[in-house]
Amino acid sequence: MGDAGIVWDAFLCGVDKWTDHWGDPLLSGSIFMLSYGVAALMIFRAAREVTSRERGYWRLCGVLFVFQAVNTHLDLHALPGTFGRCLARAQGWYQDRLEVQIAFLAAVAAIMALILLIVLITFFRDIFSYFLLTLGVATALGFTVVKGISYHGFEQYYGGHLGPFRTADFIEYSGIVLAFLAALIRLRKIRLYET
């Protein structure tokens, strides 16, 4: 079997293991889905009120939150991780996967930092709401990526509890709340300028 056959078998193995991850518990998953949906609606509402230059960015963030709402029960983010584990086993580098995970996380962090910098430079006039929006989306999506690759080095930080809440849920909700607040602040600022 050639490399393509190994990759295909690893993909099928990844899909099979991915289906084991489907769905958050009914109540918490539904609350997450609803939270992402409400935040997305606020973001889309703010997108209608901003200039055409800014509108695309707000819409992109809204689409990402719609994706997250759908992703809540499908756990699409787990597929690359399950595929990667199956491929690592098939190619014999499973014991060295930590290095690959760290390199992947470093690349994701660098890309998010670059996007944040570009956004802050591009939209410096209203830096506060754009910073909140970008930080919120990056936190929610970034955390989903970390969960998706199952990097065990971070599980010690997000696997516990903060009072009655799971730390993982608290981190993800923080991103949703930040993005929601960014849209709210932006809409309020627009209303103030109109009066």
N, C-alpha and C positions, 0 to 999 in steps of 0.2 A: 504494500500500500504506500503510495507517495504522500508527499506533504499535504496535498489538497485533500486526500482521503482522511488523513489524521485530523486536519482542521474541520472537515465536515462531520466526522464522528464526534469530535469535541463539541461542535455546535449542537448536534442532536442531544448529546449528553447534557449540555448546558441548558437547553430548552426543557428537557425532562426534569432536571433539578430546579429550574426556575419556576415551574408550575407548582412546586411544593411551597414556594414563598408567597403565592398569590393571596392578596387580601389581608388587610389589617382587621383586628377584631371589629365586629359590626358597629358598636357605638363609637369607639375612638376613631376608626377609619372614616365613618360618616361625618364626624365632627371635623376632622382634618379636611375632608373633601368639601364640606360646606364652608369652612374657613378660607380655603384657597379660592373657592368660587366667589365669595363675598369680596375678598381682597381684589380678585381679578375684575369684578364689576366696578369697583371704585377706581381701579387703575384705568380701565377703559373710559370711565366717565371723565376722569382727569385728562385723558388723551384727547377727548373731543374739545376741551377748553384751551389747550395749549397751542402754540404756533405750529405751523406745518413742519418746521425744522425739528421740533421737539416731539411731535406726535408719533413718529415712527418708533422712537425709543420707548415711549410709554406703552404703545401697542405691543411691542416685542415683549416687554415685561408682563403685560396682561396675558399674552399667549403662553408664556412660560408658566404662569400660575394656573392657567386652564389645563396645561399639560400635567402639572403637579396634581390637580384635582382628579384627573383621569388616572394618573399614576398611583394614586393612593391605594386603590383596590387591585390594580393590575401588577404593581411592583415592577414596572418595566426596567427600573434602574438595577434590579438584581440580575437581569439576563447577562450583561457583560461580565459580572463577577462570577456567575456560575459557569459561563463559557470559559473564562480565564482559568478557573480552577481545573476544569476538565482538560483543557489544552495543556496546562502545566503538568498534570499527571501523565497525559499521553506522550508528551515530549520529554518527560523525565526531569523537569526543573521545578517541581512542586516545592521541594525543600528550600529553594532559593527564591520563592515568590515574594518574600518580604522586600527584597531589593526592587522588584518590579512595582510593587504596591507603593513604595516610598517615592520612586521616580514618577509614577503616575500622579500621586497626590501633589508632588512638587510642581509638576506641569500644570495641574488644575489650579493650584494656588497662584502660580505665576500668571496664568491667563486671566484669572479673576482680578488680580492686582492691576494688570495692564488695562483691563476693561474699566475698572474703577477710576484709574488715572485718566484715561481717555474721556470718560463721562464727566469727570470733574473739570477737566480743561475745556471741554466743549460747552458745558452748561454752567460755567462759573457764575453767571448772573444770579442763578437761583440754586446755589450750591447745596444749601441745606436739604431741600426736598429731594434733589437728585442723589445726594449722598445717602439719605435714608432709604430711598427706593432701591438704589443699587446694592446697598448693604443688606437690605431685607431679602431681595431676590438672591443675592450671592449666598447668604446664610442658609436660606431654605433649600436652594438647589445644591449648594456645596455640601450641606449635610447629607442630602440624599445620595450624592456621589460617594461620600465616605461610607455610608451604610451599604451602598451597592457593591463596593469592592471588599467589604468586610475586613478592613484593616484592623487587626486585633490590638494594635498599639493605642488606638483611640478609644476602644471599647471600655477601657478602664475609666475614661473620663465621662463618657455619655451613657454607660450602662447602669449607673446608679439612680438614686432618687433625690429630688429636691423637695422635701416635704412630701405631700401626697402625689406629686407629679414625677413621672420618669424624666430624667435629665434629657434624654433624646427628644421627648415631646416638647420640653421647655425650649430647647434650642431651635427646633423647627417652628414652633409657634412664635418665637421671637422674630424670626425672619418674616413671617406672615404679618405680624403686628407692625413691624417697621415699614413694610411696603404699604400697608393700609394707611398708616399715619402719614406717609409721604404723599399719598393721593389726597388725603383729607387736608393736609397743610397747603398743598398746591391749589386745591379747589377754593379753600378759604382765602388764600392770597389773591386769587383771580377775582373773587367776589368783592374783596376790599378795594381792588383797583377799579372795579366797575361802579362803585358807589361814590 
